[in-house]
Amino acid sequence: MLIQWQEQNETDVPADDGWLGSWELATLARMRFARRRAEWRLGRWTAKSVVSAYLRLPATLETLRELEIRSAPSGAPEVFFANGLAGLTLSLSHRSGLAVCAVTRARRLGPALGCDLERIEPHSDLFLADYFTIEEQSLVRDSASGDRCRLVAVLWSAKESLLKALHLGLRVDTCSVNVTLELPPVAGNTGWYPLRVQYAEIRPLCGWWSESAGFVRTLVVVPFLGGISSRTGRFSLARDVLGADHPVESVAGDVMVAGARPPVNIPRKLGPLRGF
Ligand SMILES: CC(C)(COP(=O)(O)OP(=O)(O)OC[C@H]1O[C@@H](n2cnc3c(N)ncnc32)[C@H](O)[C@@H]1OP(=O)(O)O)[C@@H](O)C(=O)NCCC(=O)NCCS
């Protein structure tokens, strides 16, 4: 599975809207707040850049207009080309003038991707108590005080990535998602590191995290086998995902990541989906 990853910042985004399609222009016109408009345009620009690179599309305005990133009823981004679904799964995140986006090919039953960007910043004890599992809370309590914000950012971001991949978002109690890391994050980490995410009865899912310039990025891959209802926009799991005789590893193999302007030292190969 090749996942294309890209980051862009606000200075990369063209000032005019000539690269937006008609659905996108109509959506933008309904947005009242300048900050939301700017973040949304940055997200769309990053998504179009990453899809163009992945599909090797010609870099013309006409192509960019035909390539639209629309929103499903759940809020999840969907890639359209010439008004038809492009057969891709894409996830994006934008924060403080920076955006990340990941894309790969998808069929009806998967895979699905979730990615997220979080600033490393202090959070209250109440935030930890309300939104993190007991296991995660004790991980944080046992961490070195200098690395605590970093760890909280990775755990939170991984939860968001998983909930994006499942098209659920924060409608779901974040305490129903438990994140474990192979290594505790410490200052000076470079590269991507594996993580695992457990949600409901699904087999543990694999993901990766990385840090640079005060931000944490996470990527979670759901390699199977469910459907996203066009009516509700919710991800429903295929029955055999829950069965023990359908190992995740057999579905997808290794995850390869390619991308322009990736986070520091991004390895081309993130590792096998079996995690750690
Ligand atoms: C998905 C969600 C967790 C992301 O929140 P966030 O950390 O503030 O923002 P991020 O920048 O990381 O991600 C935003 C992007 O996630 C994507 N997204 C939104 N809802 C999503 C969903 N249900 N599944 C997958 N991706 C989703 C969108 O592409 C969105 O960017 P866009 O609106 O510009 O297209 C949050 O928006 C959410 O829970 N949404 C669903 C609940 C909802 O609809 N709330 C309404 C507002 S109260």
The ligand as a MOL file (V3000), in Angstrom:
LIG
                    3D

  0  0  0     0  0            999 V3000
M  V30 BEGIN CTAB
M  V30 COUNTS 48 50 0 0 0
M  V30 BEGIN ATOM
M  V30 1 C -12.9840 15.2110 12.6980 0
M  V30 2 C -12.6510 16.1090 13.8720 0
M  V30 3 C -12.2640 15.2380 15.0440 0
M  V30 4 C -11.4590 16.9990 13.4610 0
M  V30 5 O -11.3540 18.0690 14.3070 0
M  V30 6 P -10.1010 19.0510 14.4740 0
M  V30 7 O -8.9990 18.4070 15.2120 0
M  V30 8 O -10.6410 20.2780 15.0480 0
M  V30 9 O -9.6190 19.4400 13.0240 0
M  V30 10 P -8.5420 18.8390 12.0060 0
M  V30 11 O -7.9750 19.9970 11.3130 0
M  V30 12 O -7.6130 17.8710 12.6260 0
M  V30 13 O -9.4490 18.0200 10.9890 0
M  V30 14 C -10.4420 18.6860 10.2760 0
M  V30 15 C -10.7490 17.8800 9.0590 0
M  V30 16 O -11.1710 16.5620 9.4410 0
M  V30 17 C -12.0470 16.0900 8.4180 0
M  V30 18 N -13.2270 15.5590 9.0670 0
M  V30 19 C -14.2760 16.2080 9.6180 0
M  V30 20 N -15.1740 15.3250 10.0960 0
M  V30 21 C -14.6710 14.0970 9.8360 0
M  V30 22 C -15.1550 12.7800 10.0650 0
M  V30 23 N -16.3190 12.5390 10.6740 0
M  V30 24 N -14.3910 11.7440 9.6590 0
M  V30 25 C -13.2090 11.9400 9.0440 0
M  V30 26 N -12.7020 13.1790 8.7940 0
M  V30 27 C -13.4470 14.2420 9.1910 0
M  V30 28 C -12.3850 17.2700 7.5170 0
M  V30 29 O -11.6400 17.1340 6.3230 0
M  V30 30 C -11.9010 18.4530 8.3140 0
M  V30 31 O -11.4240 19.5140 7.5400 0
M  V30 32 P -12.4260 20.3960 6.6480 0
M  V30 33 O -13.6530 20.6120 7.4800 0
M  V30 34 O -11.6590 21.6310 6.3660 0
M  V30 35 O -12.7100 19.5460 5.4350 0
M  V30 36 C -13.8650 16.9880 14.2570 0
M  V30 37 O -14.0780 17.9360 13.2590 0
M  V30 38 C -15.1330 16.1700 14.4380 0
M  V30 39 O -15.2480 15.4000 15.3570 0
M  V30 40 N -16.0770 16.3000 13.5550 0
M  V30 41 C -17.2950 15.4870 13.6490 0
M  V30 42 C -18.2460 16.0230 14.6730 0
M  V30 43 C -18.9540 17.2130 14.1500 0
M  V30 44 O -19.4860 17.2060 13.0970 0
M  V30 45 N -18.9440 18.2570 14.8840 0
M  V30 46 C -19.5860 19.4330 14.4160 0
M  V30 47 C -18.9080 20.6110 14.9920 0
M  V30 48 S -19.4540 20.8020 16.6340 0
M  V30 END ATOM
M  V30 BEGIN BOND
M  V30 1 1 1 2
M  V30 2 1 2 3
M  V30 3 1 2 4
M  V30 4 1 2 36
M  V30 5 1 4 5
M  V30 6 1 5 6
M  V30 7 2 6 7
M  V30 8 1 6 8
M  V30 9 1 6 9
M  V30 10 1 9 10
M  V30 11 2 10 11
M  V30 12 1 10 12
M  V30 13 1 10 13
M  V30 14 1 13 14
M  V30 15 1 14 15
M  V30 16 1 15 16
M  V30 17 1 15 30
M  V30 18 1 16 17
M  V30 19 1 17 18
M  V30 20 1 17 28
M  V30 21 1 18 19
M  V30 22 1 18 27
M  V30 23 2 19 20
M  V30 24 1 20 21
M  V30 25 1 21 22
M  V30 26 2 21 27
M  V30 27 1 22 23
M  V30 28 2 22 24
M  V30 29 1 24 25
M  V30 30 2 25 26
M  V30 31 1 26 27
M  V30 32 1 28 29
M  V30 33 1 28 30
M  V30 34 1 30 31
M  V30 35 1 31 32
M  V30 36 2 32 33
M  V30 37 1 32 34
M  V30 38 1 32 35
M  V30 39 1 36 37
M  V30 40 1 36 38
M  V30 41 2 38 39
M  V30 42 1 38 40
M  V30 43 1 40 41
M  V30 44 1 41 42
M  V30 45 1 42 43
M  V30 46 2 43 44
M  V30 47 1 43 45
M  V30 48 1 45 46
M  V30 49 1 46 47
M  V30 50 1 47 48
M  V30 END BOND
M  V30 END CTAB
M  END
